[in-house]
Amino acid sequence: MKNTVVTLQKQKHEHDKITMVTAYDYTTAKIMDESGVNTILVGDSLGMVMLGYEDTLSVTMEDMIHHTAAVTRGAKNAFVVVDMPFMSYQTSVYDAVVNAGRLMKEGRANAVKLEGGVEFAPHIKAIAQASIPVVAHLGLTPQSVNAFGGFKVQGKDIEADRGCKSSRGGRRMHGRIRMCTGKTGKENHGNAESSDHRYRCRRRL
C-alpha cells in the first residue's frame, strides 16, 4: 500500500511508529521499499556520501532531481521526501515554490524538506499553498555550516533553545507536515540525548 500524508497521519494518531531511511539510488530505494519502510529521504548529504564533496553546499538542483528520480523509480510504496539544496529556496519565496515544484514534477517526490527557522515561514506557506507537503528541519542545519563555524550541536543554552521553539511555532502556523531536528542539545528533547549522526523527526501531520 502506498504511504501518503493521510496514511502517515493515521499512523501518528494510532501511535504507530513511522520508519524513515535515507537512499540516493534506485537499488537501495527498491530494497528499502520492499522491506516495508514508510518514508525515504533523499538527502542533500548525497553530495558528501555519493559525490565526494566536503559539505552539502555544492549540491545542485540537478543533482537532487537526478537522484530523487532514481529513488522514486525504486520506491513504489514509500513516501519519498527530498531535500531542497542550498540556495534553491533562500533567495526568494518565488524561487522556493518553483524549485519545490521541480523536485515534485521532475523528481516525482512526495514532499520537500528545507532548513531554517521562522525566517523561512513565508516560503513554507507559499510552498504549502502550491499543494506541496513540506518537512521542516531545525537544529544542526548543514547548509549553515559556515555560519555555525562547523557541524556543531545547536540549542544547548536557554537562548538558543528559545530560538528553536520560536521556529517550531512559526513553522507550525505555515503548513509543514513534519519536523526534523538535527543534532540539538538534550534541553530540546526532555531526557533524550543529543545525536551526532541521526535526525529526530517529530510527527505533526
Backbone torsions as a table, in degrees:
resi	resn	phi	psi	omega
1	MET	NA	136.6	-178.9
2	LYS	-70.9	130.0	174.7
3	ASN	-78.8	130.4	-179.3
4	THR	-133.5	177.1	174.9
5	VAL	-56.9	-38.6	-178.2
6	VAL	-67.8	-45.7	-179.0
7	THR	-68.5	-35.9	177.3
8	LEU	-67.7	-37.5	176.7
9	GLN	-63.1	-41.1	178.5
10	LYS	-63.0	-42.3	177.3
11	GLN	-60.4	-41.9	-179.6
12	LYS	-62.4	-46.7	-178.5
13	HIS	-65.8	-27.2	179.0
14	GLU	-92.5	5.9	179.2
15	HIS	59.0	35.1	177.4
16	ASP	-94.4	124.3	-176.3
17	LYS	-61.0	139.0	178.6
18	ILE	-102.6	125.2	-179.0
19	THR	-92.5	145.4	179.6
20	MET	-147.0	133.1	175.9
21	VAL	-131.4	165.8	176.5
22	THR	-103.3	139.5	175.6
23	ALA	-144.7	149.3	-179.1
24	TYR	-124.3	-3.4	-174.1
25	ASP	-144.0	167.5	-176.7
26	TYR	-60.6	-49.1	-174.1
27	THR	-63.5	-47.6	178.7
28	THR	-61.9	-43.7	-179.8
29	ALA	-62.0	-40.3	-179.5
30	LYS	-64.3	-44.3	179.5
31	ILE	-63.8	-45.8	-180.0
32	MET	-64.4	-40.8	179.5
33	ASP	-62.1	-43.7	-179.2
34	GLU	-69.8	-19.3	178.0
35	SER	-81.1	-10.0	177.1
36	GLY	95.8	14.7	177.7
37	VAL	-61.5	139.2	-178.5
38	ASN	-75.4	-45.3	-175.4
39	THR	-133.9	146.5	177.0
40	ILE	-124.9	132.4	176.7
41	LEU	-103.4	128.2	169.1
42	VAL	-98.3	95.9	-173.6
43	GLY	-86.4	152.0	174.7
44	ASP	-70.2	-4.0	171.5
45	SER	-61.9	-10.8	175.6
46	LEU	-58.5	-25.7	177.1
47	GLY	-60.4	-37.6	180.0
48	MET	-87.5	-39.8	-174.8
49	VAL	-78.6	-41.4	-173.4
50	MET	-104.5	-30.3	-172.7
51	LEU	-109.4	-6.7	174.2
52	GLY	79.5	16.8	177.3
53	TYR	-74.7	159.7	178.6
54	GLU	-76.5	-24.2	179.4
55	ASP	-151.2	-168.5	-176.9
56	THR	-94.2	-2.7	-171.2
57	LEU	-67.4	-26.4	-177.2
58	SER	-84.9	-6.7	-178.1
59	VAL	-68.0	134.8	-177.0
60	THR	-105.4	169.0	173.4
61	MET	-60.3	-39.1	-179.5
62	GLU	-64.0	-39.0	175.6
63	ASP	-59.6	-48.4	-176.4
64	MET	-66.4	-40.8	179.3
65	ILE	-65.0	-43.8	-178.9
66	HIS	-59.2	-50.0	-177.3
67	HIS	-73.0	-35.3	179.0
68	THR	-66.0	-41.0	178.8
69	ALA	-61.8	-37.8	178.2
70	ALA	-66.0	-43.0	-179.5
71	VAL	-64.8	-45.3	-177.6
72	THR	-68.6	-23.8	173.9
73	ARG	-69.8	-29.7	-179.9
74	GLY	-89.7	-26.7	-177.0
75	ALA	-99.2	102.5	-178.2
76	LYS	-89.5	-24.7	-175.6
77	ASN	-117.8	-27.9	-178.5
78	ALA	-70.3	150.0	175.5
79	PHE	-84.0	117.0	-172.7
80	VAL	-99.6	121.6	177.7
81	VAL	-108.6	137.8	-178.8
82	VAL	-124.5	138.6	175.3
83	ASP	-71.1	139.0	168.7
84	MET	-85.4	122.8	-175.1
85	PRO	-71.5	166.4	-178.9
86	PHE	-53.9	130.8	178.2
87	MET	69.7	16.4	174.5
88	SER	-91.9	-12.7	179.6
89	TYR	-136.9	-19.1	-176.5
90	GLN	-66.6	-27.4	-172.0
91	THR	-70.2	-35.7	179.7
92	SER	-170.7	162.0	175.2
93	VAL	-62.5	-39.8	179.7
94	TYR	-59.8	-49.6	179.6
95	ASP	-60.4	-38.2	-179.6
96	ALA	-60.5	-45.5	-179.0
97	VAL	-68.1	-45.0	-179.0
98	VAL	-61.4	-46.8	-177.6
99	ASN	-72.0	-35.2	173.7
100	ALA	-61.7	-40.5	177.9
101	GLY	-63.2	-38.6	178.1
102	ARG	-64.2	-40.9	179.6
103	LEU	-64.8	-34.7	177.4
104	MET	-75.3	-43.9	-174.1
105	LYS	-78.2	-47.4	-176.8
106	GLU	-88.8	-35.0	179.7
107	GLY	-89.7	-16.2	179.7
108	ARG	64.3	33.4	176.6
109	ALA	-73.6	165.8	177.4
110	ASN	-102.9	-16.8	178.5
111	ALA	-162.6	159.6	176.5
112	VAL	-114.7	154.5	177.1
113	LYS	-125.1	134.4	177.4
114	LEU	-134.8	154.5	-176.9
115	GLU	-95.6	155.0	173.0
116	GLY	122.5	174.8	-176.1
117	GLY	-107.9	-143.4	-174.1
118	VAL	-63.0	-20.2	179.9
119	GLU	-63.5	-19.3	179.2
120	PHE	-105.8	13.6	177.5
121	ALA	-58.2	-41.5	177.7
122	PRO	-63.1	-34.5	178.4
123	HIS	-65.5	-44.8	-180.0
124	ILE	-62.6	-43.5	-179.8
125	LYS	-60.5	-44.5	-178.5
126	ALA	-67.0	-40.6	178.5
127	ILE	-63.5	-45.1	179.7
128	ALA	-63.0	-37.7	178.8
129	GLN	-68.1	-18.3	174.8
130	ALA	-87.7	12.5	178.1
131	SER	68.0	31.9	177.2
132	ILE	-112.2	118.5	177.9
133	PRO	-63.3	141.9	-176.7
134	VAL	-123.4	135.1	173.2
135	VAL	-107.2	129.5	-179.4
136	ALA	-93.0	146.1	-177.5
137	HIS	-133.6	112.9	178.7
138	LEU	-117.0	178.3	179.0
139	GLY	85.7	-133.2	176.5
140	LEU	-72.2	105.6	178.4
141	THR	-105.9	104.9	-172.4
142	PRO	-56.1	-27.2	179.6
143	GLN	-69.4	-13.7	178.0
144	SER	-101.5	21.1	-174.6
145	VAL	-56.3	-36.7	-179.6
146	ASN	-72.7	-36.5	178.1
147	ALA	-69.7	-33.8	-179.8
148	PHE	-81.3	-16.8	-176.1
149	GLY	77.7	26.9	-179.7
150	GLY	130.4	-179.8	179.1
151	PHE	-86.2	90.4	-172.4
152	LYS	-119.9	149.2	176.6
153	VAL	-60.0	136.7	179.7
154	GLN	-111.5	160.5	176.8
155	GLY	71.0	31.6	-175.7
156	LYS	-82.8	-27.9	179.8
157	ASP	-110.4	175.8	-174.0
158	ILE	-62.2	-44.3	-177.3
159	GLU	-64.7	-43.9	178.9
160	ALA	-66.1	-36.1	178.3
161	ASP	-63.7	-40.3	177.7
162	ARG	-62.6	-37.5	179.0
163	GLY	-63.2	-42.2	178.2
164	CYS	-62.9	-43.5	-178.3
165	LYS	-66.9	-37.7	177.4
166	SER	-62.7	-41.6	179.0
167	SER	-64.8	-39.6	177.7
168	ARG	-60.3	-44.1	-178.5
169	GLY	-63.5	-43.0	179.6
170	GLY	-62.8	-41.4	-178.6
171	ARG	-72.6	-31.2	178.6
172	ARG	-61.8	-30.6	-176.1
173	MET	-81.3	-13.6	-169.5
174	HIS	-120.8	26.7	163.8
175	GLY	98.5	8.4	178.4
176	ARG	-73.9	151.5	-177.4
177	ILE	-102.3	-13.7	-173.3
178	ARG	-159.8	152.0	178.5
179	MET	-127.6	133.3	174.0
180	CYS	-114.3	132.4	175.1
181	THR	-115.9	122.4	-176.6
182	GLY	-105.7	125.3	172.4
183	LYS	48.7	60.9	176.2
184	THR	-110.5	157.4	-178.5
185	GLY	-67.2	160.8	-174.7
186	LYS	-66.7	-15.4	177.0
187	GLU	-60.5	-25.1	-178.8
188	ASN	-87.9	-4.4	-171.8
189	HIS	-134.7	28.3	-179.3
190	GLY	65.0	-119.6	-179.0
191	ASN	-94.3	3.0	-177.5
192	ALA	-73.2	141.0	176.6
193	GLU	-80.7	153.9	175.5
194	SER	-71.7	157.3	-176.3
195	SER	-128.9	135.6	-179.7
196	ASP	-87.2	-12.2	-168.1
197	HIS	-136.3	10.8	177.8
198	ARG	-150.0	158.1	178.4
199	TYR	-96.8	146.9	169.0
200	ARG	-97.5	128.0	179.0
201	CYS	-107.5	121.1	178.5
202	ARG	-97.8	119.8	-172.4
203	ARG	-85.9	112.4	172.0
204	ARG	-127.8	96.6	-173.6
205	LEU	-113.5	NA	NA
